[in-house]
Amino acid sequence: MARHPEPEIVVRSQADGTITHLRNWLDCIRSRKAPTAPLRVGVEAARAAHIANQSLLAGSRVRWNAGANGVERT
């Protein structure tokens, strides 16, 4: 299996943000206030992970086609 380079880490986390993220989400449900991270940011982060997974599965580069709202091979 091919080795992939380690990702470059620009900012190191001090802790796992899962608990903090979940706490913020629950607080927003209770208070009806906006979350710390806007929905659009979450969608774009999930999309980036989805594109990376598709590239790994395809074994080649892929790109996001916004017009077709999907991933395509390059």
Backbone as CSV, one residue per row, in Angstrom:
resi,resn,N_x,N_y,N_z,CA_x,CA_y,CA_z,C_x,C_y,C_z
1,MET,0.847,-1.179,0.000,0.000,0.000,0.000,0.891,1.240,0.000
2,ALA,0.537,2.212,-0.776,1.323,3.435,-0.899,1.259,4.247,0.390
3,ARG,2.395,4.833,0.740,2.429,5.696,1.923,2.063,7.104,1.493
4,HIS,1.248,7.728,2.287,0.830,9.099,2.015,1.589,10.027,2.947
5,PRO,1.932,11.219,2.479,2.653,12.151,3.355,1.777,12.570,4.533
6,GLU,2.427,12.846,5.650,1.710,13.337,6.819,1.174,14.733,6.528
7,PRO,-0.034,15.062,7.004,-0.576,16.397,6.755,0.223,17.456,7.507
8,GLU,0.294,18.628,6.920,0.957,19.740,7.580,-0.003,20.321,8.606
9,ILE,0.440,20.436,9.836,-0.405,20.963,10.901,0.025,22.392,11.184
10,VAL,-0.883,23.321,10.941,-0.581,24.731,11.127,-0.795,25.138,12.578
11,VAL,-1.880,24.672,13.179,-2.198,24.999,14.572,-2.462,23.697,15.304
12,ARG,-1.729,23.458,16.360,-1.932,22.250,17.163,-3.046,22.485,18.175
13,SER,-3.953,21.545,18.280,-5.037,21.632,19.256,-4.483,21.373,20.646
14,GLN,-5.039,22.038,21.617,-4.647,21.824,22.998,-5.432,20.663,23.603
15,ALA,-6.571,20.336,22.997,-7.417,19.245,23.496,-8.371,18.828,22.385
16,ASP,-9.070,17.746,22.620,-10.093,17.305,21.672,-11.262,18.283,21.739
17,GLY,-11.628,18.872,20.625,-12.691,19.868,20.616,-14.092,19.293,20.591
18,THR,-14.221,17.972,20.607,-15.535,17.347,20.497,-16.469,17.763,21.628
19,ILE,-15.986,17.723,22.846,-16.843,18.044,24.003,-17.252,19.512,23.944
20,THR,-16.291,20.377,23.644,-16.590,21.805,23.559,-17.612,22.067,22.450
21,HIS,-17.422,21.413,21.302,-18.336,21.586,20.173,-19.740,21.105,20.538
22,LEU,-19.822,19.937,21.162,-21.115,19.383,21.562,-21.795,20.271,22.595
23,ARG,-21.026,20.782,23.548,-21.585,21.672,24.569,-22.159,22.934,23.914
24,ASN,-21.414,23.503,22.959,-21.891,24.699,22.266,-23.177,24.398,21.498
25,TRP,-23.223,23.243,20.850,-24.410,22.863,20.077,-25.631,22.723,20.996
26,LEU,-25.459,22.045,22.131,-26.578,21.880,23.077,-27.011,23.227,23.666
27,ASP,-26.039,24.081,23.991,-26.378,25.421,24.498,-27.183,26.204,23.473
28,CYS,-26.839,26.062,22.207,-27.566,26.770,21.143,-28.989,26.252,20.995
29,ILE,-29.172,24.965,21.191,-30.521,24.402,21.134,-31.370,24.987,22.260
30,ARG,-30.783,25.057,23.453,-31.519,25.583,24.606,-31.804,27.080,24.473
31,SER,-30.813,27.841,24.033,-30.938,29.304,24.018,-31.436,29.867,22.691
32,ARG,-31.404,29.047,21.643,-31.761,29.479,20.285,-30.797,30.527,19.730
33,LYS,-29.592,30.600,20.297,-28.553,31.496,19.787,-27.784,30.789,18.680
34,ALA,-27.058,31.568,17.898,-26.256,31.010,16.805,-25.053,30.254,17.384
35,PRO,-24.670,29.137,16.764,-23.499,28.397,17.234,-22.199,29.151,16.946
36,THR,-21.130,28.711,17.600,-19.821,29.317,17.397,-19.389,29.188,15.941
37,ALA,-19.562,28.026,15.369,-19.208,27.784,13.967,-20.479,27.843,13.125
38,PRO,-20.515,28.716,12.135,-21.693,28.796,11.272,-21.921,27.484,10.506
39,LEU,-23.148,27.221,10.161,-23.511,26.011,9.426,-22.680,25.865,8.160
40,ARG,-22.487,26.950,7.447,-21.747,26.918,6.185,-20.329,26.374,6.387
41,VAL,-19.695,26.730,7.501,-18.348,26.251,7.798,-18.363,24.726,7.978
42,GLY,-19.368,24.221,8.684,-19.492,22.777,8.880,-19.717,22.034,7.572
43,VAL,-20.547,22.596,6.714,-20.818,21.985,5.409,-19.535,21.927,4.581
44,GLU,-18.794,23.023,4.554,-17.564,23.067,3.761,-16.493,22.137,4.318
45,ALA,-16.403,22.004,5.636,-15.441,21.081,6.239,-15.802,19.633,5.908
46,ALA,-17.080,19.300,6.001,-17.526,17.943,5.663,-17.291,17.662,4.182
47,ARG,-17.524,18.654,3.338,-17.307,18.487,1.899,-15.834,18.216,1.609
48,ALA,-14.933,18.942,2.272,-13.498,18.731,2.061,-13.098,17.305,2.440
49,ALA,-13.640,16.817,3.563,-13.345,15.444,3.978,-13.918,14.444,2.976
50,HIS,-15.102,14.705,2.469,-15.739,13.830,1.487,-14.902,13.770,0.205
51,ILE,-14.420,14.916,-0.261,-13.591,14.963,-1.473,-12.300,14.179,-1.251
52,ALA,-11.671,14.347,-0.085,-10.441,13.613,0.215,-10.695,12.111,0.228
53,ASN,-11.795,11.677,0.840,-12.129,10.250,0.861,-12.369,9.707,-0.543
54,GLN,-13.047,10.463,-1.378,-13.305,10.026,-2.750,-11.995,9.889,-3.518
55,SER,-11.058,10.800,-3.286,-9.761,10.732,-3.935,-8.999,9.483,-3.508
56,LEU,-9.015,9.181,-2.217,-8.347,7.979,-1.723,-8.977,6.720,-2.306
57,LEU,-10.302,6.674,-2.351,-10.991,5.500,-2.899,-10.715,5.330,-4.389
58,ALA,-10.651,6.444,-5.117,-10.408,6.394,-6.558,-8.941,6.119,-6.869
59,GLY,-8.069,6.434,-5.914,-6.640,6.256,-6.161,-6.091,7.304,-7.106
60,SER,-6.796,8.413,-7.232,-6.355,9.483,-8.126,-6.938,10.808,-7.646
61,ARG,-6.547,11.861,-8.322,-7.078,13.168,-7.972,-8.534,13.302,-8.395
62,VAL,-9.276,14.035,-7.605,-10.660,14.361,-7.945,-10.844,15.856,-7.701
63,ARG,-11.943,16.385,-8.172,-12.223,17.798,-7.915,-13.709,17.967,-7.662
64,TRP,-14.047,19.057,-6.987,-15.431,19.377,-6.683,-16.026,20.127,-7.854
65,ASN,-17.142,19.650,-8.373,-17.871,20.330,-9.435,-19.088,20.983,-8.785
66,ALA,-18.994,22.292,-8.562,-20.069,23.005,-7.872,-21.354,23.000,-8.692
67,GLY,-21.237,23.061,-10.015,-22.429,23.073,-10.870,-23.219,21.786,-10.764
68,ALA,-22.511,20.661,-10.706,-23.159,19.359,-10.593,-23.340,18.950,-9.136
69,ASN,-22.777,19.751,-8.223,-22.851,19.469,-6.788,-22.338,18.080,-6.469
70,GLY,-21.150,17.759,-7.040,-20.584,16.446,-6.810,-19.102,16.374,-7.125
71,VAL,-18.512,15.235,-6.834,-17.096,14.989,-7.056,-16.928,14.324,-8.417
72,GLU,-15.868,14.724,-9.128,-15.571,14.093,-10.411,-14.075,13.857,-10.517
73,ARG,-13.705,12.827,-11.245,-12.288,12.527,-11.464,-11.684,13.564,-12.409
74,THR,-10.408,13.841,-12.194,-9.731,14.800,-13.089,-8.888,14.089,-14.100
